[in-house]
């Protein structure tokens, strides 16, 4: 038998030093593979004195954190233990050539059925910051959501002051009854759905609601420190204003893209958007506590949950002896009025990309394809021998270019990949409105929409310019549009009807903000640009789920490129079947 010799301490030291040196080289700074297990289960949660059997991940509400570094690969095995069909969407993750893992039901996959599992497998490429994961079927995301925290690569730092601590702040909506029953009834009657009963901060409504004072989120801080708050709007149907009394926040990132830092005492964040903000605490113990509050921004004509969620910012006393918060003065922030559209647009305009050597803004300067999409509400005729409760006895609907998108009964990506269209979808989505009208003026008498599963087909790496125009049909309102599979640059926005001759002269093609979700202004328009550099089928929809349910959604199909890394691989073997 051979003799085994232990290496000397000196040679071990040299070996370890060599390995450490190699790890610091860029080519050896590869990411790792992280494994997560998501068990979709029922569990009881009580809020506002109402107990509901909610659907959650691993018995947590909000759901668990998904943490990774830029460059890592993430595998999440999702097992469905409930009676509902389920999918999970990794909102804002680019999913470069991993479209099978994107998650929207009947777009990139069939749902995970009861008792089945599916492993979502994707790499995090060129992104760092905060995103979110959530269910992407019906209204299940009301309780199925959680944060995605993408840290910089090892040995890389933030382009801003290193925080003392990082804290996710997730905004949500609480319903005393099952949201699935709410949207099911609304789609049947054609009426607007019942609204939520409360907004939440990290799952807690706070003390401004009845029977809720014990369910209040408290953020405990030390004087003279900098905290990174990872803000996520996971609310189902509402854009939210947010503010912390007597404190200024510095915005440093949005939708996992660094931005030129700017200070503000109040923010607007739409469903699906995220923002990293620096909170610099006061240098002394302030003998006070401070409300952190969120309430809706809404410019439409329907009903709204016009309530306010509140958490409390508490300072730790330097001498470590506790002072009852009841004895301290409580300061409250001032938030914009519910319909303050001018604040909404002015706040949006503050965002700018870093556009630095390390973090460039690769804005398409030349455009291959231009699209003009109207987005807004509409109606469908009431079926014969039924009574409908929508506008003038019709059923509420919503559309893009007057097409209300119908989800097929099988996944579009599978049909496209295997060339088995068989009437699942068409590629004739209109590039402009079929019937032009004064979009923000007096609406037309006929508000009926067409219905279909129509898509746009794009060659790989096409440079796209898309103008999205709000309409006044059944009320002008803001629509937060989310594009799967891409970040886009917001090159312009304004009020009224978009002018294709004058408005492009004011486009920002130098340092526009880069996002995955943007609010189309109420009674206005937004212009975005992106490169179609990701092969697959990519959903685009309003992130107010009521509008998505009504059909304010469409899909882009991007063809393969010439290189292997520009090609969508075959689906994984465990891809769910319809």
N, C-alpha and C positions, 0 to 999 in steps of 0.2 A: 504494500500500500504506500502511495506517495506521501511525503511529509508536507504538512501545511504550515507555512511560515507566516506569522503576523507581520505586516509592514511596520517599519520603524515610525516613530512619532513624526520625525522630520519629513519623511517621504509622504506621509498622510497629509501633513500641513501643506506641502507643495501641491499635492493633488487637489486639495480643497480650494487652495488659492487659484489654481488653474481653472477649476470648475466655476468659481465665482466670477473670474474674469470673462470666461466664455458667456456666462449668463448675462453679462452687461453688454455684449455685442448685439447690435440690432438684429442680426440674423438668428441669434439664439434667444431673443426676447419674445419667443412664440408664446401664445396663450396656452392655457390649460383647458381641459374638458371638465365641465361641472355637471353633476347629475342632480336632478330634483325629482321628487315624487309628489304629484298632486292627486289626492283622493277626493273626488267630488261626492260629498255626503250631505245629508240633512242634519241640521242641529237647531235647537231652540234658542232664539234670541228674544229678549224683552226690551222694548223701547217704548216710551210714552205710555207705560202701563199696558201695552199690547204685546202678547207673546206670539211669535210666528215661528213656524218650522221652516227655516230658510235653507237655501242651497249654498254651500260654502266649500272652500278648499281646506282640507285637513282640519275641519272644525274651527277655522279661524275666520273672524269677520272684523275688519277687512282681512283679505287673504295674506298669505306669507310673502315676505320679500324675496324677490329673485335678484341675487347679487352676482355680478360678473365684472371682469375687466375687459377693456377694449382688446380685441384680438382673441378672446376666449371662445370656445365652442360650448353650447348649452344644450343639454338633453333633458327634457321634462316628460316623464311618463305620466300621462293623465289617464286615470281609471274612473269610469262613471258608475257610481253606486246608487244613482237616483233614477226615477222613472222618466225624467225629461231627457231628450237628446241634448248633447252638450258639445260645444267647440270652445277653444281658447285662442284669442288673438293677442299677439305680442305687439302692442300698439306702438308704432314708430320705429320698430326694428326693421332695418332695410331689407332683410331676407334676400341678399344677393344670391341668385340661383338656388334659393331654398323655398320657392313659392309654396311647396307642399306643406310647409310649416306655418303659413301665415294665419290660417284659422277661420276666416269668415265662412259660415255654413252655406253650402251649395254654390260657392264661388271657387274656393281652392280645395275644398274637401266636403265629403258627406259627414254628417255629425257622428260623434261617438255615441253609440247606443248603449242602453242599460247593460251593465256587465262587461262592456268592452273596454279596451285600452288603446291608446295611441301615443307614440313617443314623438314629440315635437323636437326637431333636430336642426339647429341653425348656429351660424357663427355671428359674432358681433364685430362688424368691420367698420372702422372709421367713425365710430360714435362713442361719445362719453357724456354722461349726465344722467338725467332722470326721464324714464318713460313709464308706461304702465301696461299691465296685462289685464284682460277682461274677457268674459264670455262673449261670443259673437253669434248668438242665435236668439231670436225673439228679444225678450227683455230680461234675460237671466243675468245680465251684467249688473243689475241693481244690487246684487249681493256677491257676485263672483267677480272680484277685482282685487288688485294689489299692485305694489310698486315694483318697477324694474330699476335697479340702481347699477349704473355702468361706471365703474371707477376707471381712471386713466391707467394706461399700461404701467407695469412696475417701473420704478425709477423715473416716472414722469410726474410732474406736479400740475396743479391747477394754474391757469393764467390769472389767478387772483389770490388774495391772502388765504393761507391755509386755515380752515375753521377749527375752532376748539372742539366742535361736535357737529354731527350731521343728523338731521331729524326729518323723516318723511311726514308730510301733512297731506292727508287724502280727504278731499271733499266728496261727499256722497249724498244720496237721497234715501230717506226711510219711508216706507209705505206700511201702514197698519194692516193692509190686506195684501194678498199675493199679487204682485205686478203682472204675472201671467194672466190672471183672471181679468185684470183691468184692460190690458191691450186686446185680449180675446173678445171681450164685450164691445170695445170701441170699434174694432174692425167689423164686427157683426152688425152693429147699429149704424155705423157711419159717423158717429159723433166723435167729438174730441174726448180723449180719455180722462178719467179722474186724475187729479194731480197728487203729488206726494204729500205726506203729513209733516215732514221735517227735512231739513238739511242736516248733514252730520260732518263733524271733523274727526277723522280717524274712527269712524263708526259711532260717534257719540253726538246726540243732538245739542246738548248743553242746557243751561239753566233758564233760557228764555221760553222754553216750552213747558206745558203742564206735565207734571209727573216725570221730570227729567233732570232735576238739579243734581242727582247723584251720578248721572251719565254725562259728565262734563270733562272734556279733555283739558289737562293741565300741562303746560310746558314750563318746566322749572329750569331757570337759568342762573348763572353767576354774573355778578357785575364785571364790566370791563372785558368781556369776552366776545368773540365773533362766532355766530352759529350759522350753519348752512341749512336753510329750510328747503326741502324738496317738495314743492307744491304740485299737487296732481288733482285735476278736476275729473273725478270719476262719476259725477252726477249723471243721471239718466237723461234729463231733458232741459237742463238749465245752465246758462252761463252765469258766473258768479263774480261779484265784487268781493274783494278781501282787503282787510286792513287790521293793523295792530295799533291800538291807541298809543299816542305819544311816542311812536317809534318810526324811524325811516328804514326802508328796506332797499338794498342795492340788488338790482336784477343783473345776473351774470350769465345766465344760460336759459334757453327755451327749447323745448322739444329735443333735448340732447344735442344742442348746438350752442357753443359759446357765443355770447353777444358782447358788444361794447357796453361796459357797465353803465347803468344809470340809476339814479335814486328816485324813489317814489314813496309816498305814504299810503297809496292805495293801488290795487291791481285789478285787472279784469282777466279772468281765465275761463276759457270755454271748455265744455266737455271734450275730453281727449287731449287738451293741451297740458303741458307741464312747464314749470319755471323753477329754476334754482335761484334763491335770493339769499343775500347775506343780511343777517340781523346782528347789528352791533349793539350790545347791551350798554346801559348807562354805567358810567365809571364808579358809581356809588350805589349803596342800597337805597332805593327810592321811597321807602315807606309807603308803597302803593302797589296795587295789582292792576293788570291791564287786560281788557277784553280783546281777544282776537276774533273778529266777526266776519261772516260771509253771508251775503244775501243776493237774490237774483237780479240780473240785468235782463229785461224783457221789453221788446218794442212791438210785439204783435197784438192781436185782437182777442185771443182766447183767454181762458182762465189760467191762473198761475198760482203756485205755492209762494205767496208773498210773505214768507217768514224769514227769520234770521237765526242762524246757528252761531253759537259762541263758545270759544274755549277761553282759558285764562292763562296769561303769562305771569308767572310768579318768580320773584327773585329770591334766591337763597341768601339768608342773612350771613354776613361774613363771620360772625362769632359762632355760627352754627346753632344758636338757640332759635327754636321755632317761634314765629309770631303768628297768631291766628289771623288768617287772611280776612276774617270777618271784621277785624279791628282796623284794617287798612283801607284807605280810599280806593275805590274801583273806578278807573277811567274807561270811557267808552269812545271808540273811534267814530268819525263821521264818514259815512259811505255815500257814494253818488246816489241820486234818485233812481228808481227802478228802470226808467226809460231814458237814461242819459246816454244817448247815442253819440253825442259829440265827445264825451269823455272816452267812450269805447274806441272811437276811431283815432282820436289823438293819442291814446295810450298805445294802440297798435303801431302807430307811426314812430314811436320812440325806439323800436327794436331795429338794431343794425348788426350785421355780421361783423366779426373781428376783421375779416379780409386781410389777414396778416400772411407772412411767408409760411408760417407753420400751420395756420388755419385759414386757408384761402377761401374766397367765395367764387366758385367756378360757375359764374352765371352764363348761360347761353347768350352770346352776343349776336349770333345769327340764328334766325328761326326757320326751321324746315316746314312746320305745320302750325297753322293758327286755328284756334277753336273759339267759338263764342257760345257760352252756355247760359241760358236763363235758368234760375233756380227759384222755386217758390211753391206755393200751395195751388190746389185746383180741386176738381170734384169728379166723381164718377156717378153716372145715373143710378138711381135706386132700382134694384132688380124688381121684376114684376111680382105683384101680389105680396110685397113687403112694405114696411114703413121704415124710412130712414131718418136719422136725426142730425144729418149734416146740413150744410148751407142750402136753404130753400128746398128741403126734403131730399137732398142728394146725399152722397157719402163723401166725407173728406178724403182727399188724395193729395199727393205731392209729386213733383216731376222735375226732371232736367230736360230742357228743350222740349217741353210738353210730353216727354216720354216718362210714364210711371213704370219703373223697372220691376219686372216680375221675376222672383227667384225661381229657377227651374227645380225639378225634383231630383236632379242629379248634379254633380259638381261640374261647373264650366271648365275648370282647368283639366280635369280628366278627359272630358269630351274633346277639348282642343288638342291635348297632347297625343291622344290615340287616333285623332282624325275621325272620331265617331260623333260628329255633330248631331245628326239625326233630328234636326229641328230643336235642339236644346237651346241654341242662341243664334243670332245673326250678327253680321259685322257692318251693319248699315246705320249705326247711330248717327243722328243728324249733327253736322259740324256747326250748325247755326240754327236759330229758331225757325221752325217751318213756316210760321206766320208772324212776321215782325209787327210790333205795335209799340205804343208809348209805354215802355216797361214800368216806369215809376210814376206815370200819370194816371188818368182815369182807366181802370181796368176794363177789358172787353166784357161784353155781356155773356159770351159763351166761355165758361171756365172748365169745360170738360177736358180731360187729358186722354192721351192714347196709352195703351198698355202693351208692354213687350219686353223681351230679354234681348236688348240690342246693345252691341258693344262697338268699340273703336279698335281697329287693327293698326298697329304701328310697327314699322321696321325697326330693328335694333339700333339704339343710339340716336333715334330721331330727336332733334331739338324741338320742344313743344312750347308754344305760348297759349295759355288758356285764360280767357276773360270770363269770369262768372258774374252774372248780372242778377241782382235781386229783382223781383217783380212785386207790384202792388196787389196782385190777385189775392183776394181774401185777406188782405193786410200785408204791408211791407214789414219784414222782420229780418233780424240777423240770422244767418245760417252758417254755423261752423262746419266747413267742408274738410273732410279728412281723406287723404290719398294714401292708400296702402302701397308698400313696396318702394317708396321714393321719399326723399326730401325735395321740396321745391323752393324757389326763390320768389318772395312777394315783391314784385318790381313796381307795383302801383296800386292805389285804391282811391276811391272818391265817391261822392254822392251824385245822385241823378243817373241819367243814361250815359253809358260809356260812349265816348266820342273817338272813333278809330283814327281820326285825322289829328286831333289835338292832344289827346291824353297820353299817347306814347312819347311825346316830346318831354314829358315830365317823369318818365320811368327812371328808377334808380337801378343802373346796371353795374354799379361799383361795389356797394356794400349792403345790398338788400338783406332782410332777414331770411333765414333758411328755416323752414318749418315742415311739419307733416299735417298740421291742422290750422286753418285760418278762417276767421269769421268774415263772411261776405256781408258788408255793412247793410243795415236796414235802409232800403231805398237807395242803394248804391251798388258799387261794383268793386271787384278785386282782380288784379292781373298777376298771374304766376308764370314762371318758366321752369322747365326741368328737362334733363336728358333722359330719354327712355332707354336706360342702360341696364335694365333688369328684366330678363325674359320671364314670361309667365302671364297670369291673369290677375289683374290688380283692381280691387274694388275701390270706388270713390263714392262717398255718401255724406249726407248731413249727419253730424254726430249728436243731434237731438233725436233720440231713438223714436219718438213719435213720428217725426218726418221720415226717418228711414223706413219705418213700418208702412207708411203711406206711399212709399215708392221714390223718395228723393235720393236716388242712388243710380249708379251705372258702373260699367267695367271697361278697363283698357286691356287689350291683349297685345303684349310686346313679343315680337318674334325673336328667335335665337340669333346671336351674332355668329361670326365666322370662327372664333376661337373657342377652345374647350371651356374656358372660364366665362364664356358669354352664352352658355348653353344650359338649358334646364335639364337636369338629369332625370331619369325615370323615377316614378313614385316609390316611396318605401313600401316594403312588403306588408306592413301593418296599417296602411292607409285605410280608414274606415270605408265600408261599402254602404250604399244607400238601400 
